[in-house]
Amino acid sequence: VVRRWYRCTTPRRGREQVHYFNCPFQVSRQNPEIVNQAEVKSLEVEQGDILIAASDGVYDNLFDDEITGLVRLNKEKGPQALATDIATLAYNRSLDESAETPFEVEATKHGYRFHGGKQDDICVVVGVVSTEQPPDTDKKKTEQPTSKL
């Protein structure tokens, strides 16, 4: 959660859910009970707070302050554009063999040598807390929004 567009304070982040280093929980048909082990949290939000949910492909390649910086720079663009910007930066960083990344920092802590970005799946969902009513949802949409990198 990033508090309000205009303040962009440090995000509150959930705990990574892993079996051990570089082995995150995986939801699949072969392991459906893992869902029951998921950590569930509640937190109070305020009008204007930004919720960012992303895959490890984002958090392995971008530091929290970089994500907060993107929010600060793109506060007028809206959540869809912000999600695209975060995903694009994470993707570009994943290909950079000389970048310092959170994954590299964690690998070093666990005794591994790893340099640069980590290629992985990248998914970002951004929402902004609002008390306004959503637009009329009775109309059926024939197209779903898509985003390509």
Contacts in CASP RR format, 6 or more apart in sequence:
PFRMAT RR
TARGET T0000
AUTHOR 0000-0000-0000
METHOD contacts of the structure
MODEL  1
VVRRWYRCTTPRRGREQVHYFNCPFQVSRQNPEIVNQAEVKSLEVEQGDI
LIAASDGVYDNLFDDEITGLVRLNKEKGPQALATDIATLAYNRSLDESAE
TPFEVEATKHGYRFHGGKQDDICVVVGVVSTEQPPDTDKKKTEQPTSKL
1 11 0 8 1.000
1 12 0 8 1.000
1 43 0 8 1.000
1 45 0 8 1.000
1 49 0 8 1.000
1 50 0 8 1.000
1 51 0 8 1.000
1 52 0 8 1.000
2 8 0 8 1.000
2 9 0 8 1.000
2 11 0 8 1.000
2 49 0 8 1.000
2 50 0 8 1.000
2 52 0 8 1.000
2 67 0 8 1.000
2 68 0 8 1.000
2 71 0 8 1.000
3 9 0 8 1.000
3 46 0 8 1.000
3 49 0 8 1.000
3 50 0 8 1.000
4 46 0 8 1.000
4 48 0 8 1.000
4 49 0 8 1.000
4 50 0 8 1.000
5 48 0 8 1.000
5 50 0 8 1.000
5 71 0 8 1.000
5 75 0 8 1.000
5 128 0 8 1.000
6 75 0 8 1.000
8 68 0 8 1.000
8 69 0 8 1.000
8 71 0 8 1.000
8 72 0 8 1.000
8 75 0 8 1.000
9 68 0 8 1.000
10 64 0 8 1.000
10 65 0 8 1.000
10 68 0 8 1.000
11 52 0 8 1.000
11 64 0 8 1.000
11 67 0 8 1.000
11 68 0 8 1.000
12 43 0 8 1.000
13 64 0 8 1.000
14 39 0 8 1.000
14 41 0 8 1.000
15 39 0 8 1.000
16 24 0 8 1.000
16 56 0 8 1.000
16 59 0 8 1.000
17 24 0 8 1.000
17 25 0 8 1.000
17 37 0 8 1.000
17 38 0 8 1.000
17 39 0 8 1.000
18 24 0 8 1.000
18 25 0 8 1.000
19 25 0 8 1.000
21 106 0 8 1.000
21 107 0 8 1.000
21 110 0 8 1.000
21 112 0 8 1.000
22 107 0 8 1.000
24 56 0 8 1.000
25 34 0 8 1.000
25 37 0 8 1.000
25 38 0 8 1.000
26 34 0 8 1.000
27 34 0 8 1.000
27 35 0 8 1.000
28 34 0 8 1.000
45 51 0 8 1.000
45 129 0 8 1.000
46 129 0 8 1.000
47 129 0 8 1.000
47 130 0 8 1.000
47 131 0 8 1.000
48 128 0 8 1.000
48 129 0 8 1.000
48 130 0 8 1.000
49 128 0 8 1.000
49 129 0 8 1.000
50 71 0 8 1.000
50 79 0 8 1.000
50 82 0 8 1.000
50 126 0 8 1.000
50 127 0 8 1.000
50 128 0 8 1.000
50 129 0 8 1.000
51 126 0 8 1.000
51 127 0 8 1.000
51 128 0 8 1.000
51 129 0 8 1.000
52 67 0 8 1.000
52 83 0 8 1.000
52 86 0 8 1.000
52 124 0 8 1.000
52 125 0 8 1.000
52 126 0 8 1.000
52 127 0 8 1.000
53 124 0 8 1.000
53 125 0 8 1.000
54 86 0 8 1.000
54 90 0 8 1.000
54 122 0 8 1.000
54 123 0 8 1.000
54 124 0 8 1.000
54 125 0 8 1.000
55 120 0 8 1.000
55 121 0 8 1.000
55 122 0 8 1.000
55 123 0 8 1.000
55 124 0 8 1.000
56 120 0 8 1.000
56 121 0 8 1.000
57 90 0 8 1.000
57 94 0 8 1.000
57 118 0 8 1.000
57 120 0 8 1.000
57 121 0 8 1.000
57 122 0 8 1.000
57 123 0 8 1.000
58 67 0 8 1.000
58 86 0 8 1.000
58 87 0 8 1.000
58 90 0 8 1.000
58 122 0 8 1.000
58 123 0 8 1.000
58 124 0 8 1.000
59 102 0 8 1.000
60 94 0 8 1.000
60 101 0 8 1.000
60 102 0 8 1.000
60 103 0 8 1.000
60 117 0 8 1.000
60 118 0 8 1.000
60 120 0 8 1.000
61 90 0 8 1.000
61 93 0 8 1.000
61 94 0 8 1.000
61 99 0 8 1.000
61 101 0 8 1.000
61 102 0 8 1.000
61 103 0 8 1.000
61 117 0 8 1.000
61 118 0 8 1.000
61 120 0 8 1.000
62 86 0 8 1.000
62 89 0 8 1.000
62 90 0 8 1.000
62 93 0 8 1.000
62 101 0 8 1.000
62 102 0 8 1.000
63 101 0 8 1.000
63 102 0 8 1.000
66 89 0 8 1.000
67 86 0 8 1.000
70 82 0 8 1.000
70 85 0 8 1.000
70 86 0 8 1.000
70 89 0 8 1.000
71 82 0 8 1.000
74 81 0 8 1.000
74 82 0 8 1.000
74 85 0 8 1.000
77 85 0 8 1.000
78 126 0 8 1.000
78 128 0 8 1.000
79 126 0 8 1.000
79 127 0 8 1.000
79 128 0 8 1.000
80 126 0 8 1.000
80 145 0 8 1.000
80 147 0 8 1.000
82 126 0 8 1.000
83 124 0 8 1.000
83 125 0 8 1.000
83 126 0 8 1.000
83 147 0 8 1.000
84 124 0 8 1.000
84 147 0 8 1.000
86 124 0 8 1.000
86 126 0 8 1.000
87 122 0 8 1.000
87 123 0 8 1.000
87 124 0 8 1.000
87 147 0 8 1.000
87 149 0 8 1.000
88 149 0 8 1.000
90 122 0 8 1.000
90 124 0 8 1.000
91 122 0 8 1.000
91 149 0 8 1.000
93 99 0 8 1.000
93 101 0 8 1.000
93 117 0 8 1.000
94 117 0 8 1.000
94 118 0 8 1.000
94 119 0 8 1.000
94 120 0 8 1.000
94 122 0 8 1.000
95 117 0 8 1.000
95 119 0 8 1.000
96 116 0 8 1.000
96 117 0 8 1.000
97 115 0 8 1.000
97 116 0 8 1.000
97 117 0 8 1.000
98 115 0 8 1.000
98 116 0 8 1.000
99 116 0 8 1.000
99 117 0 8 1.000
100 116 0 8 1.000
101 116 0 8 1.000
101 117 0 8 1.000
101 118 0 8 1.000
103 114 0 8 1.000
103 116 0 8 1.000
103 117 0 8 1.000
103 118 0 8 1.000
104 114 0 8 1.000
104 115 0 8 1.000
104 116 0 8 1.000
104 117 0 8 1.000
104 118 0 8 1.000
107 113 0 8 1.000
107 114 0 8 1.000
108 114 0 8 1.000
122 149 0 8 1.000
END
